[in-house]
Amino acid sequence: MADANTPARKPIGRPRGEQSENAARRRQQLVEAAIDSIVELGMSATTLATVAKAAGLSQGVAVFYFKGKENLLVATLRHHYEEYNALWKSALDAAPDDPVEKILILALADLDPRICTARNLALWNSFWGEAAARPRFAEICEAYDRERYDRLVALCEQASEHAIEGWSPIEVADAFDCMTDGMWIRLHITPDFMALNGGRQLLARQAATIYPAYTDRIMELMKASLE
């Protein structure tokens, strides 16, 4: 029988907090490697083996954390959307308290160099191309895109009194969304077609056309966004 004064033995193994941190780090490492694999090899050629190799880990580690390719791709898509959401929400939070200015700043966020990169555009287009055939991808895209779209429509409704006649809030929101989506696709297919600054200028011109009373302020915001 152990002496009552004898210190209790510490449990063998790593502390639970350290285990959780290591697991999160490994998962993140695999997600980043999945992005690299998708960009380099494409979605169909990406496997747990290619991802594990890119991460410098064994395939067994990838299987342990994600079980299969589908789960890893889902985690990668969610991670990418979380980064994107954090960026546009931060941009809106820092924007002036004016709906027209917020609309332009939200649109300009899509051309932020932290998110609008060749790597990210390749990833977005890969997932979009698979969404129709993969319900889990489609559900994730719909949930995240809906949050941003609803915010954009709400801003367009608040700014409706400043819009030229004939433009409904939905039409304004769709115009900006289609424009930035189109830029992302075009920049992915033909990277040299247009510089990000050129895209920002087009967004500003569209905003000034819809909200002519704000033209001077819109141009100020656009110039401030130029690199």
C-alpha positions as CSV (number, residue, x, y, z in Angstrom):
1,M,0.0,0.0,0.0
2,A,1.4,3.4,-1.0
3,D,2.4,5.8,1.8
4,A,-0.1,8.6,2.2
5,N,2.8,11.1,2.0
6,T,4.0,9.7,-1.3
7,P,3.2,12.2,-4.2
8,A,0.7,10.8,-6.7
9,R,2.2,9.7,-9.9
10,K,1.6,11.9,-12.9
11,P,-0.3,10.3,-15.7
12,I,1.9,8.9,-18.4
13,G,1.7,10.7,-21.8
14,R,1.3,14.2,-23.0
15,P,-1.1,16.7,-21.3
16,R,-4.5,16.8,-22.9
17,G,-4.0,20.4,-23.9
18,E,-0.8,19.7,-25.7
19,Q,-2.4,16.7,-27.5
20,S,-5.2,19.0,-28.8
21,E,-2.7,21.6,-30.0
22,N,-0.7,19.0,-31.8
23,A,-3.9,17.6,-33.4
24,A,-4.9,21.0,-34.6
25,R,-1.5,21.7,-35.9
26,R,-1.4,18.4,-37.8
27,R,-4.9,19.0,-39.3
28,Q,-3.9,22.5,-40.4
29,Q,-0.7,21.1,-41.9
30,L,-2.7,18.6,-43.9
31,V,-5.2,21.2,-45.0
32,E,-2.4,23.5,-46.3
33,A,-0.9,20.6,-48.1
34,A,-4.2,19.7,-49.6
35,I,-4.4,23.2,-51.1
36,D,-0.9,22.8,-52.6
37,S,-1.9,19.4,-54.1
38,I,-5.1,20.7,-55.6
39,V,-3.4,23.7,-57.1
40,E,-0.6,21.6,-58.5
41,L,-2.3,18.4,-59.5
42,G,-6.0,19.3,-59.7
43,M,-8.9,18.0,-57.6
44,S,-9.2,14.5,-59.2
45,A,-5.5,13.7,-58.9
46,T,-5.3,14.8,-55.3
47,T,-5.3,11.9,-52.9
48,L,-4.4,11.3,-49.3
49,A,-1.1,10.1,-50.5
50,T,-0.3,13.3,-52.4
51,V,-1.4,15.4,-49.5
52,A,0.6,13.4,-47.0
53,K,3.7,13.7,-49.2
54,A,3.3,17.4,-49.6
55,A,2.9,17.8,-45.8
56,G,5.9,15.6,-45.1
57,L,3.8,13.1,-43.2
58,S,2.8,9.5,-43.6
59,Q,-0.4,8.6,-45.3
60,G,-1.5,6.9,-42.1
61,V,-1.5,10.3,-40.3
62,A,-3.8,11.7,-43.0
63,V,-6.1,8.7,-42.6
64,F,-6.1,9.1,-38.8
65,Y,-7.3,12.7,-38.9
66,F,-9.6,12.7,-41.9
67,K,-10.5,9.1,-42.6
68,G,-10.8,9.8,-46.4
69,K,-10.3,12.3,-49.2
70,E,-13.8,13.7,-49.1
71,N,-13.5,14.7,-45.4
72,L,-10.1,16.4,-46.1
73,L,-11.5,18.3,-49.0
74,V,-14.5,19.4,-46.9
75,A,-12.2,20.7,-44.2
76,T,-10.1,22.5,-46.8
77,L,-13.1,24.2,-48.3
78,R,-14.4,25.3,-44.9
79,H,-10.9,26.6,-44.0
80,H,-10.7,28.6,-47.2
81,Y,-14.2,30.1,-46.6
82,E,-13.3,31.0,-43.0
83,E,-10.3,33.0,-44.2
84,Y,-12.4,34.7,-46.8
85,N,-15.2,35.5,-44.4
86,A,-12.7,36.9,-41.8
87,L,-11.3,39.3,-44.5
88,W,-14.6,40.8,-45.8
89,K,-16.1,41.0,-42.3
90,S,-13.0,42.8,-41.1
91,A,-13.2,45.2,-44.1
92,L,-16.8,46.0,-43.3
93,D,-16.1,46.5,-39.6
94,A,-13.4,49.1,-40.5
95,A,-15.6,50.8,-43.1
96,P,-17.3,54.2,-42.5
97,D,-20.9,53.9,-41.3
98,D,-22.4,54.6,-44.7
99,P,-24.2,51.9,-46.8
100,V,-22.9,53.0,-50.2
101,E,-19.3,53.1,-48.9
102,K,-19.7,49.7,-47.3
103,I,-21.0,48.3,-50.6
104,L,-17.9,49.4,-52.5
105,I,-15.6,48.3,-49.7
106,L,-17.3,44.8,-49.6
107,A,-16.8,44.5,-53.4
108,L,-13.2,45.7,-53.2
109,A,-12.5,43.1,-50.5
110,D,-12.8,40.4,-53.3
111,L,-9.7,41.9,-54.9
112,D,-7.7,42.2,-51.7
113,P,-4.2,40.7,-52.5
114,R,-4.4,38.6,-49.4
115,I,-7.3,36.6,-50.9
116,C,-7.2,37.3,-54.7
117,T,-4.0,35.3,-55.5
118,A,-3.3,32.7,-58.2
119,R,-3.2,30.0,-55.6
120,N,-6.6,30.9,-54.1
121,L,-8.2,31.5,-57.4
122,A,-7.1,28.0,-58.6
123,L,-8.6,26.6,-55.4
124,W,-11.9,28.4,-55.7
125,N,-12.4,27.4,-59.3
126,S,-11.6,23.8,-58.5
127,F,-14.2,23.6,-55.8
128,W,-16.8,25.5,-57.8
129,G,-16.3,23.0,-60.6
130,E,-17.0,20.1,-58.3
131,A,-19.9,21.7,-56.3
132,A,-22.7,20.5,-58.6
133,A,-21.6,16.9,-58.3
134,R,-20.7,17.0,-54.6
135,P,-23.6,17.9,-52.3
136,R,-21.4,18.5,-49.3
137,F,-19.4,21.1,-51.3
138,A,-22.6,22.7,-52.5
139,E,-24.0,23.0,-49.0
140,I,-20.9,24.7,-47.7
141,C,-20.7,27.1,-50.6
142,E,-24.4,28.0,-50.2
143,A,-24.1,28.6,-46.5
144,Y,-21.1,30.9,-46.6
145,D,-22.1,32.7,-49.8
146,R,-25.6,33.3,-48.5
147,E,-24.2,35.1,-45.4
148,R,-22.2,37.5,-47.5
149,Y,-25.0,37.9,-50.1
150,D,-27.6,38.7,-47.5
151,R,-25.3,41.3,-45.9
152,L,-24.7,42.9,-49.4
153,V,-28.5,43.0,-50.1
154,A,-29.2,44.6,-46.8
155,L,-26.6,47.3,-47.5
156,C,-28.2,47.8,-51.0
157,E,-31.6,48.2,-49.4
158,Q,-30.2,50.8,-47.0
159,A,-28.6,52.7,-49.9
160,S,-31.7,52.4,-52.2
161,E,-32.6,56.1,-51.9
162,H,-29.2,57.0,-53.4
163,A,-29.4,54.6,-56.4
164,I,-30.4,55.8,-59.8
165,E,-33.9,55.0,-60.9
166,G,-34.5,51.5,-62.1
167,W,-32.0,49.7,-59.9
168,S,-33.5,47.5,-57.2
169,P,-31.4,46.4,-54.2
170,I,-31.3,42.8,-55.5
171,E,-30.2,44.0,-58.9
172,V,-27.4,46.1,-57.4
173,A,-26.2,43.2,-55.2
174,D,-26.3,40.8,-58.2
175,A,-24.4,43.3,-60.4
176,F,-21.5,43.5,-57.9
177,D,-21.5,39.8,-57.2
178,C,-21.5,38.8,-60.8
179,M,-18.7,41.4,-61.5
180,T,-16.3,40.1,-58.9
181,D,-17.1,36.5,-59.6
182,G,-16.4,37.1,-63.3
183,M,-13.1,38.8,-62.4
184,W,-12.1,35.8,-60.3
185,I,-12.8,33.4,-63.2
186,R,-11.1,35.6,-65.8
187,L,-8.0,36.2,-63.6
188,H,-7.8,32.4,-63.0
189,I,-8.0,31.5,-66.7
190,T,-5.9,34.5,-68.1
191,P,-3.9,35.9,-65.2
192,D,-2.3,38.6,-67.4
193,F,-5.7,39.9,-68.7
194,M,-6.1,42.5,-65.9
195,A,-4.3,43.8,-62.9
196,L,-6.0,44.0,-59.5
197,N,-5.9,47.8,-59.7
198,G,-7.8,47.7,-63.0
199,G,-10.4,45.6,-61.4
200,R,-10.8,48.0,-58.5
201,Q,-11.2,50.9,-61.0
202,L,-14.0,49.0,-62.8
203,L,-15.8,48.3,-59.5
204,A,-15.6,52.0,-58.6
205,R,-17.0,53.0,-62.0
206,Q,-19.9,50.7,-61.6
207,A,-20.6,52.0,-58.1
208,A,-20.4,55.6,-59.3
209,T,-22.8,54.8,-62.1
210,I,-25.4,53.4,-59.7
211,Y,-24.8,56.0,-57.0
212,P,-23.8,59.1,-58.9
213,A,-24.1,61.4,-55.9
214,Y,-21.3,59.5,-54.3
215,T,-18.9,59.7,-57.2
216,D,-16.2,61.8,-55.5
217,R,-16.2,59.7,-52.4
218,I,-16.3,56.4,-54.4
219,M,-13.2,57.5,-56.3
220,E,-11.4,58.5,-53.1
221,L,-12.1,55.0,-51.6
222,M,-10.9,53.4,-54.9
223,K,-7.7,55.4,-55.0
224,A,-7.0,54.5,-51.3
225,S,-7.3,50.8,-52.2
226,L,-4.8,51.0,-55.1
227,E,-1.4,49.3,-54.5
